[in-house]
Amino acid sequence: MVEELVGPTVESLGCTIWGVEFLAQGKHTKLRLYIDREAGVTVDDCANVSRHVSDILDVEEVVTGAYTLEVSSPGMDRILFKESQFTDSVGEQVDVRLNFPFEGRRKFIGMLAGVQDNMAVVQIDDDEYLLPLENIQRARVVPVFDEG
């Protein structure tokens, strides 16, 4: 709902919404909005989007009670929210956490080999695991730095 509500405003500011997270911590809620831009996200982009989005959220009363709005770049270790983001990240190292265990485990770190039939294909050594996207609690790209 947040993405649909503030998406047009974020786009009018030259950015796109990468993803949205709600984090409840006791009586306080944190709403984290990840934005992206082809040229890269600056601190000014985050501040500008934050001002505009905050006004919209306050008027529409999307979040009840006290909350903190954080606007951030997805970063190099970006979280994957949408199937298209998984598809665009094929070939990358990923850290996947599941809601429910698959073959006795909830954590998989390996290469994202593909996306098919609403499942992420994660390769770990010689094994491939088909992980249903709806069972993925969080998937994050693991940055690999060249040594040299």
C-alpha positions in Angstrom: 0.0 0.0 0.0 2.8 2.4 0.9 4.6 1.8 -2.4 1.4 2.5 -4.5 0.6 5.6 -2.4 4.1 7.3 -2.6 5.4 5.7 -5.8 4.3 8.5 -8.1 5.9 11.2 -5.8 9.2 9.3 -5.6 9.3 8.9 -9.3 8.6 12.6 -9.8 11.7 13.2 -7.8 13.8 11.1 -10.2 14.0 7.9 -8.1 12.2 4.6 -8.0 11.1 2.5 -5.0 13.3 -0.5 -4.5 11.4 -1.9 -1.5 9.6 -1.1 1.7 10.1 -2.6 5.2 7.9 -2.3 8.2 9.8 -3.0 11.4 7.8 -3.1 14.6 9.8 -2.6 17.8 7.6 -2.5 20.9 5.3 0.5 20.6 7.3 2.1 17.9 7.3 1.3 14.2 10.1 2.0 11.7 9.1 2.4 8.1 12.2 1.9 5.9 11.8 3.0 2.2 14.6 1.9 -0.1 15.0 4.1 -3.2 17.2 3.7 -6.2 18.3 5.8 -9.2 20.2 4.9 -12.2 22.9 7.5 -11.5 23.1 6.3 -7.8 21.3 7.6 -4.7 22.7 10.6 -2.9 22.1 11.8 0.7 20.2 14.8 -0.9 17.9 12.3 -2.7 17.1 10.5 0.5 16.4 13.8 2.3 14.2 15.1 -0.5 12.2 11.9 -0.8 11.9 11.7 3.0 10.4 15.2 3.2 7.8 14.5 0.5 6.9 11.0 1.6 6.6 12.0 5.2 4.0 14.7 4.3 2.0 12.1 2.3 2.1 9.5 5.0 1.0 12.0 7.7 -2.0 13.2 5.6 -3.1 9.7 4.6 -2.4 8.2 8.1 -1.0 5.0 6.6 0.9 4.2 9.8 -1.0 4.4 13.1 0.8 5.6 16.2 4.4 6.8 16.4 6.8 5.8 13.7 10.1 6.7 12.2 10.6 7.0 8.5 14.0 6.1 7.1 14.8 6.6 3.4 17.9 4.8 2.2 19.7 3.5 -0.8 19.5 -0.3 -1.2 23.3 -0.4 -1.0 25.6 -3.1 -2.4 24.1 -5.8 -0.1 20.7 -4.9 -1.4 17.6 -6.8 -0.2 15.6 -8.5 -3.0 11.9 -7.7 -2.7 10.4 -8.6 -6.1 10.7 -11.4 -8.5 12.1 -9.0 -11.1 14.9 -8.1 -8.7 15.7 -11.8 -8.3 15.8 -12.2 -12.0 18.1 -9.2 -12.4 20.4 -10.6 -9.7 21.0 -14.0 -11.4 24.7 -14.8 -11.1 25.1 -13.0 -7.8 26.0 -14.5 -4.5 22.9 -14.3 -2.2 22.1 -14.9 1.4 18.5 -16.3 1.7 16.6 -16.7 4.9 13.3 -18.7 4.8 10.1 -18.4 6.8 9.9 -22.2 7.1 12.7 -24.7 6.9 13.4 -26.4 3.6 15.3 -29.7 3.8 16.0 -29.0 7.5 17.5 -25.5 7.0 16.3 -21.9 6.9 19.5 -20.2 5.7 21.1 -20.6 2.2 24.1 -18.8 1.0 25.1 -19.5 -2.6 24.9 -18.3 -6.2 21.5 -17.3 -7.5 21.4 -19.6 -10.6 18.0 -18.5 -11.8 14.3 -17.9 -11.2 11.7 -20.3 -12.5 8.1 -21.0 -11.7 8.1 -18.5 -8.8 11.1 -20.1 -7.2 14.7 -18.9 -6.7 17.3 -21.4 -7.8 20.2 -21.2 -5.4 23.4 -23.2 -6.1 25.6 -24.2 -3.2 28.7 -26.1 -4.4 27.2 -28.9 -6.6 23.7 -28.7 -5.2 20.8 -26.6 -6.5 17.9 -25.7 -4.2 14.5 -24.5 -5.5 13.2 -22.1 -2.9 9.7 -20.8 -3.3 9.7 -17.0 -3.4 6.7 -16.8 -1.0 8.8 -18.7 1.6 11.6 -16.3 1.5 11.7 -14.1 4.5 14.7 -12.1 3.3 17.1 -12.4 0.5 20.2 -10.2 0.2 22.9 -9.9 -2.4 26.3 -10.6 -0.9 28.9 -8.2 -2.4 32.0 -9.9 -3.7 35.1 -7.8 -3.8 38.0 -8.6 -6.1 41.3 -9.2 -4.3 44.2 -7.6 -6.0 
